[in-house]
Amino acid sequence: AVTRASPAARVDSHATWLGPVGRLLDTAAWLAGAIILLMLGATAAVVMLAARAGLEAHRGTIEVIHMLGATDRQVARLFQRRIALDAGIGAVAGSVVAAIAILIVARQVGALESQLLGGLKLAMGDLAMLIALPFGFVALAVVAARLAVLAQMRRML
């Protein structure tokens, strides 16, 4: 039917040139996942170092409250609370910056008015994951602080 309209016309399957684009997007998704894993590891390491440094900085006070009857868990809870607050503030700030970046990219994709890029919308699962990430990082920070403080307390006292 197409050749009747124009003998030089041909029908192409877009799969040949969309295949590499799809693989590029898959690679980008895997890289994003790898970056998140690296950030998780870096967050845990930084929190553990900060907790140990805080513990060492307040060593004298901790020894006094320990002699007054405070348990290792109570001391760990104090550090957890402080790190949870700091991590929460960081999560809010990071979420605001991420939301701005997502809005900028979405606006630029929308400005292209391409049918091909029209399918690049965040699904509910994607949004849920983006919302859950800051909470996950705060939880990781709290757990890392607790583990670091309890391990250091066993060595200290």
N, C-alpha and C positions, 0 to 999 in steps of 0.2 A: 504494500500500500504506500509506503514511503517512497519507493523508487518510481512509482507512477507520478507522484507529485514533483519529484526532482530526481533525475537519473544519477546525479552526483551525490545525493544524500545517502547517509549511512546511519545505522543505529548502533550506538556503542553501549556496551555494558559498563556502567560506572564502577563496577567492582574492581576493574583493573587499576584504576587510578585512586579509588577510595581505599583499597587494601593498605597501601603504605600509610595513608593518613590515619586509618584505624589503628595500625600497629604503633604509630607515633603517639596517639592518644593513650593506648594501653601502656606504653613505656612511661609516659608522663604520670599516669596513675600509679604505677609501681614505684616510680621515683618519689612521688608525694608520700606514699606509704613508708618508704625507706627513710625519708626525712623525718617523718613523725616518730619512727622508732629511734632514730638518732637523737631527736629532741627528748624523748622519754629517758634515754640513757644519760644524756647530759644533765637533764633536770635532776634525776636521782643522785648523780654524782655531786652536783653543786649543792644540793640540799644537805647531803650527808656531810660534806666539807663544812658548810655553814653551821650545821648543828654541832659538829665536833669543835669548831672554833668558838662558838658561843658557850659551849660547855667548859672549854678550857679557860675562856675569859672570866667565867663566873665560878671557877673551881672552888674558891674559898667560901663563897656564899652557899654553894651546893653542899660542901662538906658540913657547914654549920646546920643547914636545914635537915641534912641527913642525920646528923647527931641528935637533932630535936625530934626525930621520928619519921621524917618524910621517907617514903619508899622510892625506889628507882622509877616505878611507874608514875608516881605523882610528879617527879621531876621531869620525866619524859613528856607527860601531859602538858606541862608548862611550855616546853619547847614546841610541842606539836601545835598548840594554840597559836603561838607567835608565828610559826612558819605557815600555818594555815591562813592566817590573816595576810601575811606578805604574799603568799602564792595566790590568794584570792584577788588581791589588788592587781597583781601582775596578770592574772587571767582576765580580769575585766578590761584592763588596758589593752592587752593583746587581742581580745575579742573585738573591741572597738576598731582597732587598726585593721584586723582581718575583715570585718564587715565593710569598712570603707573600701578596701582593696577589691572585695568581691563585687561591690556596687559599681566601682569604676570599670572593672572588666566586663560586667554585665551590660553596662551602658555602651561600651565600645563594641561589643558583639552585636547589640541591638542596632547600633548605628550603621553596621555593615549591610543591613537589610538583606541578608543572604538566606535563601531557603535552606541551604546546606547547614548553616550554623544555627538555624532556628531551633534545632533539637538539642542545643546545648543549654539546657535548663537544669537547675538543681532539683532533684526529686526529693520527696519527703524524707527518704532514708539518708540522702546526702545532708540535708538540713539538720536532721536529728544527730548525725555524726558530728557535724560542725558545732552544734550546741553542746554535745556531750564532751568534746575534747577538753575544754577548759576545766570542767568538773573532774575529769579523769586526771588531769595534770595536778590539780589541787590535792586530790586523793593520794596520788603518787607521792607528792611532796610530804604529806602528813605521815604516810607509812614509812618513807625513807628517813624522815626525821626521827620517828619513834625507834626504828631499828638502829640507827646510828647512835642515838643517845643511850639506849639500853645497852648496846655493845660497849660503848665507851665507859658507861657507869660500872659495868662489871670489871673493866680493867682498872678504873680509878680507885674504887673503894674496896 
